[in-house]
Amino acid sequence: MMTDVAESNGSLARPQAEGTGSDPGDPRTGTAEPLAAARIAETRRRIDEIDGQLIELWLERARLSQEVGATRMASGGTRLVLSREQEILERFRTALGADGTQVALLLLRAGRGPL
Ligand SMILES: O=C(O)C(=O)C[C@]1(C(=O)O)C=C[C@@H](O)C=C1
């Protein structure tokens, strides 16, 4: 499947076009070379495991964030704590660069909702 990807500059980029002159072989792996295809399939199994864990962690984090917000608001506190959000944004930016900031913004939104 060809899927557009949002680049950090806001433009949409197409992944490297299929059919750039080389033999795609099996379209599921993108190679005609059996050893490479086997290695790709094996590595993809690990990628799928990691993606599953990321999804679980994403959902768990969102639930915990909502719990913290509900506890604070039920006690008369604020919905948001912006200094805490800054800490989180900085942590992700330090570890992952500008894309880390984007990830952290999405993580925060998944928990407390849009600003
Ligand atoms: O840590 C908190 O106080 C939370 O409410 C959780 C959280 C987060 O998702 O990390 C969400 C909203 C706040 O503005 C800050 C952080």
The ligand as a Tripos MOL2 file, in Angstrom:
@<TRIPOS>MOLECULE
LIG
   16    16     1     0     0
SMALL
NO_CHARGES

@<TRIPOS>ATOM
      1 O1          1.2430   14.9200   34.9240 O.co2     1 LIG1
      2 C1          0.1330   15.4900   34.9630 C.2       1 LIG1
      3 O2         -0.1120   16.3470   35.8230 O.co2     1 LIG1
      4 C2         -0.8960   15.1620   33.9870 C.2       1 LIG1
      5 O3         -2.0140   15.6450   34.0510 O.2       1 LIG1
      6 C3         -0.5130   14.2850   32.8370 C.3       1 LIG1
      7 C4         -0.1220   15.1000   31.5950 C.3       1 LIG1
      8 C5          0.5370   14.0670   30.6310 C.2       1 LIG1
      9 O4         -0.1730   13.5390   29.7760 O.co2     1 LIG1
     10 O5          1.7280   13.7810   30.8230 O.co2     1 LIG1
     11 C6         -1.3460   15.6770   30.9930 C.2       1 LIG1
     12 C7         -1.7370   16.9760   31.2330 C.2       1 LIG1
     13 C8         -0.9330   17.8980   31.9900 C.3       1 LIG1
     14 O6         -1.0180   19.2170   31.5010 O.3       1 LIG1
     15 C9          0.4570   17.4390   32.1770 C.2       1 LIG1
     16 C10         0.8340   16.1580   31.9460 C.2       1 LIG1
@<TRIPOS>BOND
     1     1     2 2
     2     2     3 1
     3     2     4 1
     4     4     5 2
     5     4     6 1
     6     6     7 1
     7     7     8 1
     8     7    11 1
     9     7    16 1
    10     8     9 2
    11     8    10 1
    12    11    12 2
    13    12    13 1
    14    13    14 1
    15    13    15 1
    16    15    16 2
@<TRIPOS>SUBSTRUCTURE
     1 LIG1         1 GROUP 0 **** ****
